[in-house]
Amino acid sequence: MSEAGIPTRKDLEAKVVARAWADEGFRERLKTDPRAAVAEETGITVPESVAIEVLEETPERAYLVLPMDRMAIADEALDVAGGGEYDRQPRGDPS
């Protein structure tokens, strides 16, 4: 968690993944209605303008996600549900 006690995107994603590993019903909801499942687990409403795609790795298939360049995005685009900053990472920091 960040120094200010506000969870980062990484923290929130870890919470969602942990719940999906522990709860098969939640995992299925996450795959069929990710927006509702994320809101259920984190309390954060993801704006409709942000698409969420859930991909489940298998032993035969892995995914590598290239994060967006957060420095190139306007500050207001990073605010989530009035919660303030949304995991702003300095350029070049892969975490």
N, C-alpha and C positions, 0 to 999 in steps of 0.2 A: 504494500500500500504506500501511497505517496507520503511525504513527510507531513503534509497538512492533514492527513487522515482521510483524504478524499480518494476513493478507489480509482485506479487507472483503468484504461481499457483492458490492459493485460490482466489485472485483478478480476475484472468483471467476466472476461472470457474464461478464465480459469474456474470461476465459480459455476458458470454455465456448463462447462465441460465436466467438472466433477459431479454435478447433479445428473448429467446425461449418462455418465458411467454407472452411477449408483441406482438410477431409476429408469427402467425400460420405458415406462409410460411417458415420462418427461422426454426421453430421447425421441420417441415417435412424434410427440407434439412439436418438438424442436425441428424435426425434419419436415413436418407438414404445415406448421404455422409458427415459424421462427420468431416473428415479431411478438406474438402473444407469449410464447415460452420465455423469451428474454425478459419481457416485462414481468412475468410471473416470478422469475428467479431473482431478478436484480432490482425490480421496482422502477426501471428506466423505460420510458416509452421512446422507442426509436422513431424518428420522424418518417412519415410516409415517403418522403423524397429519398430515403436511404433504403436500397434493396439489401436484403439479407439472403445469402445463399449458404445452406448448410451442406457440407460434404463430409461423408463418413469414410475414413480411411479403412482399407482392408489389408490383409497380408500381401495382396498382389498390387495394391494401388496406394501410393502416398501422394500428398499434395504439398507444394511449396507456395506459400502466399507472399507475394511482393507487396509490402505496405505502400500506401500512397505517400507522396511527398507532403507531409503535413505542413511544411513551411510555405508551400505554394497555395495553401487554402486559406481563405479569409477567416478571421477569428470567429465570426458569427456562425460559420458553417460547422465549427467544431463544438459549439455549445449544444448540450443534450438535455432536453426537458428542463431547461432553466437551471441545470445543475452546475453551470460554470464550465471551466476548462475540461476538455475531454482528452486526457492523456496526450498532451502535447510533448513530443519528443524532439530534441534538437536534431538537425540534419546530420545524417551519418550514423546515428545511434540505432542499431538494429533491434533494440529491445522495446 
